[in-house]
Amino acid sequence: MFTQVFVKDAHDAPIYALSGNSTQLYTAGSDRLIRRWHWPNGQQDAFNVQHTHSPMALACIGEKTLAVGYLNGDIYLIDTPTKTVLFHDTLSGDNAVSFYFDKTLNYLLIGTANGMLSALDLTSKQWLYEDRVATGKIRKIQALHQPSKVCFSSQSGEIGYFDVHRGVLVHSFMAHGLGANGLVVRNGLMLSGGKDGFLRMWDPESCALIHEIPAHKGVIYDLLAFENCWVSGSRDKSIKVWDRVSLKPIQKLSLHRQSVNALLQQNEHSFVSVSDDKKMAYWTQL
């Protein structure tokens, strides 16, 4: 069972994105600010980045680099100790919605609002490719248990498999007719959450549906995978915990007063949630 450790009034507007490394947590809101907090006490430090547009995607690359995608299409790589800009470019007519860092290739994969996957070589700071792989937003990008292979969920409802090294869409299938959002893979199972409020469990090798349940009364925006359970966050304001195998409900966490927009797992026992209610909460297992 999870219990609340702390809750913070983290921003002055809805919080859309978060990312973290071993010691620090970054949050981004529609107040156009990025703020930094420290594990596990949640203390805020002086780091503060402001832009003319809202940051929609964040990704920590190691301990000292932060990738940021803004609503106007700006992409930044920031050296966090000095707040120095390491890279900046603007996506033409598009904006980043999701990031994935491939440590082996040292690539940053960017999922956009128009269904594109773009790869940035972090060594050379050069764009490698841009491929249209779906219709609408690429909501989540997750690693598969194969070198440089990822899966992604899309606003069009599909889950796609993508080869990061070759820049090729390998396969896709319809997962949620109204749109696929949350996505996570662990221990030979893949779990997706849709705009329809359903959780669906898949065999990531065959893409066969194993199990499905009506889980929430709104969009399932994010998912986490722990050793013995899944965690889901939804527009219906709730966070729910599910048995890893049966998907039977274990717990409902009802702290947030508005949509739960993102979840971030710190370790095998703890996670953070952020919401439209401007709050950030830290949870840990008893």
C-alpha positions in Angstrom: 0.0 0.0 0.0 1.2 3.5 -0.8 1.1 6.4 1.6 1.6 10.1 1.1 4.9 11.5 2.3 4.4 15.1 1.3 2.4 17.3 -0.9 3.7 20.7 -2.3 2.0 23.7 -3.9 4.6 23.4 -6.7 3.4 25.8 -9.4 0.9 28.7 -9.9 -0.8 26.8 -12.7 -1.4 23.2 -13.9 1.6 21.0 -14.0 2.1 19.1 -17.2 5.4 17.3 -17.1 8.1 16.0 -14.8 11.4 14.2 -14.9 14.1 13.2 -12.5 17.6 11.8 -11.9 19.0 10.1 -8.8 18.9 13.2 -6.6 16.7 15.8 -8.3 13.2 16.2 -9.7 12.1 18.8 -12.3 8.5 20.0 -12.8 7.0 22.1 -15.6 3.7 23.9 -15.6 1.5 26.2 -17.7 2.9 29.1 -15.6 5.8 28.7 -18.1 8.2 27.7 -15.4 10.5 24.8 -14.7 11.4 24.2 -11.1 13.7 21.8 -9.3 13.2 19.8 -6.2 15.3 17.3 -4.2 14.6 13.7 -3.4 13.2 12.6 -1.0 12.3 15.6 1.1 10.9 17.7 -1.7 12.8 20.8 -0.9 13.0 23.3 -3.7 16.2 25.0 -4.7 17.0 28.2 -6.6 16.9 26.6 -10.1 14.2 28.3 -12.1 13.8 28.5 -15.9 11.2 30.7 -17.5 10.1 30.9 -21.2 7.5 32.7 -23.2 5.6 29.4 -23.8 4.6 26.5 -21.6 7.0 23.6 -21.3 5.2 20.4 -22.4 8.0 17.7 -22.1 11.0 17.1 -19.9 13.8 14.5 -19.8 16.8 14.2 -17.6 19.8 13.0 -19.5 22.2 11.8 -16.9 22.8 14.0 -13.8 23.6 17.3 -15.4 21.5 17.8 -18.6 17.8 18.5 -19.0 15.9 18.3 -22.3 12.9 20.7 -22.6 10.2 20.8 -25.2 8.0 23.9 -25.4 4.5 24.5 -26.8 5.9 26.8 -29.6 8.2 24.0 -30.9 11.4 25.1 -29.1 13.8 22.3 -28.0 16.5 23.0 -25.5 19.3 21.1 -23.9 20.3 22.8 -20.6 23.4 22.2 -18.5 21.7 22.3 -15.1 24.6 23.2 -12.9 25.2 26.4 -14.9 21.8 26.8 -16.7 23.9 27.1 -19.9 22.1 26.3 -23.2 23.9 23.4 -24.8 21.5 23.1 -27.8 18.5 25.0 -29.2 16.3 24.4 -32.2 12.7 24.9 -33.1 10.4 22.2 -34.6 8.7 23.8 -37.6 4.9 23.7 -37.1 5.1 21.1 -34.3 6.0 20.7 -30.7 7.4 18.0 -28.5 5.0 15.9 -26.4 7.3 13.1 -25.2 11.0 12.3 -24.9 13.0 9.1 -24.8 16.8 8.9 -24.1 18.6 6.0 -25.7 21.8 5.6 -23.5 23.4 3.1 -25.9 23.2 5.3 -29.0 23.2 8.6 -27.1 20.2 9.7 -29.0 17.2 11.8 -27.8 14.0 10.6 -29.4 11.3 13.2 -29.6 7.6 12.4 -30.1 5.6 15.4 -31.4 2.0 16.6 -31.5 1.8 15.8 -35.2 2.7 12.2 -35.0 6.4 12.5 -35.8 9.4 10.8 -34.2 12.7 12.7 -34.5 16.1 11.7 -33.3 18.8 14.1 -32.1 22.4 12.8 -31.8 23.5 14.1 -28.5 27.2 13.7 -29.3 27.2 15.7 -32.6 24.0 17.8 -31.7 22.8 16.9 -35.2 19.3 15.8 -36.3 19.4 12.3 -37.7 15.8 11.7 -39.0 12.2 12.7 -38.8 9.5 10.1 -39.5 5.8 10.3 -39.4 4.6 7.2 -37.5 1.1 8.1 -36.3 -1.8 10.6 -36.5 -1.8 13.1 -33.6 0.3 13.2 -30.5 2.9 10.7 -29.6 2.0 10.5 -25.9 4.6 8.1 -24.5 7.8 6.4 -25.6 9.0 3.3 -23.7 11.9 0.9 -24.0 11.3 -2.6 -25.2 13.5 -5.5 -24.1 15.5 -5.3 -27.3 18.5 -3.1 -28.1 17.4 0.3 -29.5 13.8 -0.7 -29.9 11.0 1.3 -28.4 7.2 1.3 -28.3 5.0 4.4 -28.3 1.4 5.3 -27.7 -0.5 7.7 -30.0 -3.5 9.9 -30.0 -4.8 7.9 -33.0 -5.1 4.9 -30.6 -2.3 2.8 -31.9 0.8 1.4 -30.2 3.8 1.4 -32.5 7.1 -0.4 -32.4 10.1 1.7 -33.6 13.8 0.9 -34.4 15.7 3.9 -33.0 18.9 3.0 -34.7 17.5 2.6 -38.2 14.7 5.2 -37.8 12.1 2.8 -39.0 8.5 2.0 -37.8 8.5 -1.8 -37.4 4.9 -2.5 -36.5 1.8 -0.9 -35.1 -1.6 -2.1 -33.9 -4.8 -0.5 -32.6 -5.0 -0.5 -28.8 -7.6 2.1 -27.8 -10.1 3.3 -30.4 -10.5 6.8 -28.8 -6.7 7.3 -28.3 -3.8 5.6 -26.4 -2.0 7.6 -23.7 -0.3 5.8 -20.8 2.2 3.1 -21.7 4.7 1.0 -19.7 6.6 -2.2 -20.2 8.1 -4.5 -17.6 8.9 -8.2 -17.0 7.4 -9.4 -20.3 4.2 -7.4 -20.0 3.0 -4.2 -21.6 0.2 -2.1 -20.1 -1.6 0.7 -21.9 -4.2 3.2 -20.7 -6.6 5.0 -23.1 -8.9 7.9 -23.5 -11.6 5.3 -23.0 -10.5 4.8 -19.4 -9.5 1.2 -20.0 -6.4 -0.6 -18.9 -5.2 -3.2 -21.4 -2.4 -5.7 -20.8 -0.5 -7.0 -23.8 2.2 -9.6 -24.7 4.8 -7.2 -26.0 6.2 -10.0 -28.3 3.0 -11.1 -30.0 0.9 -7.9 -29.3 -1.8 -10.3 -28.1 -4.3 -8.8 -25.6 -4.1 -10.6 -22.3 -6.5 -8.7 -20.2 -8.6 -5.5 -20.1 -10.6 -3.7 -17.5 -12.6 -0.4 -17.2 -10.2 1.3 -14.8 -11.0 5.0 -14.7 -13.9 7.4 -15.5 -11.6 9.6 -17.6 -8.4 9.5 -19.7 -5.5 7.5 -18.3 -2.6 9.9 -18.7 0.2 7.9 -17.2 1.3 4.5 -15.9 4.1 3.1 -13.7 5.3 -0.5 -13.3 6.5 -1.7 -9.9 7.6 -5.3 -9.1 4.2 -6.4 -7.9 1.8 -3.8 -9.1 0.9 -1.1 -11.7 0.0 2.5 -10.9 -2.3 4.6 -13.1 -3.1 8.3 -13.0 -6.2 9.8 -14.7 -8.1 12.8 -15.6 -10.8 11.6 -13.1 -8.4 13.0 -10.4 -7.5 9.6 -9.0 -4.4 7.4 -8.8 -5.1 3.7 -8.6 -2.9 0.7 -7.8 -3.5 -2.6 -9.6 -2.3 -6.2 -9.1 0.5 -6.9 -11.6 -1.0 -10.2 -13.0 -4.8 -10.0 -12.5 -5.3 -6.2 -12.7 -7.5 -6.4 -9.6 -7.7 -3.1 -7.8 -5.5 -2.8 -4.7 -5.8 0.9 -3.7 -7.2 4.2 -4.7 -5.4 7.5 -3.9 -7.7 10.5 -3.9 -5.5 13.5 -3.0 -5.6 15.5 -6.2 -8.6 17.7 -6.8 -8.1 17.9 -10.6 -6.6 15.8 -13.4 -3.5 13.8 -12.6 -1.3 14.6 -15.6 2.0 12.7 -15.0 3.6 10.2 -12.7 7.3 9.6 -12.1 8.8 6.5 -10.4 11.8 7.2 -8.2 12.7 3.7 -7.1 11.0 0.3 -6.4 9.0 1.9 -3.5 8.2 5.5 -4.4 6.7 7.8 -7.0 5.6 11.4 -7.6 2.3 12.7 -9.1 1.5 16.1 -10.5 -1.8 17.6 -11.4 -3.9 20.4 -12.8 -4.5 21.4 -9.2 -0.9 22.8 -9.2 0.3 20.2 -6.6 3.1 17.7 -6.5 2.8 14.7 -4.2 5.3 12.1 -3.2 4.1 8.6 -2.4 5.9 5.6 -0.9 5.0 2.0 -0.1 4.6 0.9 3.5 
